[in-house]
Structures are given as C-alpha cells and as structure tokens.
C-alpha cells in the first residue's frame, strides 16, 4: 500500500478525497416507496451509521491499492442507505493528523513525541485505519446484513495487513504495532463500558480460538462468535467520552447527525 506522494499537502489530499466522494454521490436519492416501512428506531440507527460511512469513505480515499477499494465500497454503502432512508449531506469531518494524535495519546495514556501522524508512513496509516470504528448495530436485517459483510471484511483485511507487522515498531516510537492495537482496543472497551468486546491482533492463548492460539486476526468471543454492541455503546465510543448523551466526536467536530 502506497500513500500519496509526500510533497502533496494533507489539506490537498483531504480536498481531493472529499471531491471524489462528492462526485460519486448524487445530490438526491429516490426513496424506494415499495420497500418495507422501517420503524423510526431503525431509521435513526441507519442514519447514525451514515455518519461513519461518510467518515470511512473520505479516509479510505486518501490512499490507494486495497484500501482505496474500501473507499468506493463505502460510497456504495452511502447510496444504499440513502435508498432506504432520506439521510443527510456529508457532515463536516476532521481527518487531520492532530485529531488522530489525540485519540492515540488517549489510548497510550501518554502524549507521543513527535505527535502521531497517520500520514507519515504505511504502518501509521494502517494503525489509523484500525482506529476507525467498525461499529454497527442490527437494524434492517436485509440491509445491515449486507453492510456488515463488507464492513467486517474490511476490518479483517486491515487486521491481516497489520498482523505480520505486530512485532514491528511504529515509527518513530519505541512501541510495537501489537501494543498500539491492544491499547486502542482497550480504550474502546473502556469507553463502551460493556466489558471486553474489542480485541487486539493477539490475545493470551487461553482466550484465543478454542484456547489454542494467540493469533487473533478474527476477533470473537469464547465461541469465536462476533461481538455485538448496543446503540448506546456505539455512541459512547464514537463520541469519545464514554457518555452516549454528550454529542460530538474526535472526527466530527460538529457532532453526528
């Protein structure tokens, strides 16, 4: 995976990624009047998920190769969600290096020097991709099952790309990839306040598949079943405060729609 050339400024990269997203997304979407009417609760959850889809789309368009494919997939998700619910325009996003640095500092529980920069190298970018939350709750079964298939697949690819690097240092720090992902997962568990539902690239052997392996490319519970989160848990994590009642979030400065 190669990042954009270093002589291109971050502002230019974000502008280009946002411009691509806007070109691919029409300004209006026809609602499928023949579709099953969704309860208001389901509509709210789908529209909340739409915030994360916009975030992922813009972030993934910053690079190329495998991750760029994810960007186009996220555009498809946005279109499909907007075929079911009315949705809203792209919210203001903050994908600056300083925003990622704040979250990593929170996970590490110490300010890194120099500040973490996801755009400095491939390893750091993959760490940032690991940081972007893959947090969906069950709403419209048909739609969300399809979305979850792709979203979980993206998560596995990112984890699989990071796994061979797990013992490598995250440049320029004296901390390895496995430790950083462990700290990020621990932070999400702390913010979610619902026990352990997020795991790093490796776990103690007794917590791995059938208590036999330390590798953990596919995270799951004691029966290797995927974890599920409630909407309240998701809000606690994406708001970054551990409180679902306080709107906002590190990457959406004006809050979530």
VENHU-V986571 format. One record per run of one state. SS is the DSSP state (A for helix, B for strand, O for the rest). FROM is the first residue (numbers start at 1). TO is the last residue. Records with the same first field share a line. If there is no record, write none. Layout:
SS=FROM-TO + FROM-TO
This chain:
O=1-9 + 25-39 + 61-64 + 85-96 + 109-121 + 132-140 + 164-168 + 170-175 + 193-201 + 203-204 + 208-208 + 212-214 + 216-230 + 239-257
A=10-24 + 40-60 + 65-84 + 97-108 + 122-131 + 141-163 + 177-192 + 205-207 + 209-211 + 231-238
B=169-169 + 176-176 + 202-202 + 215-215
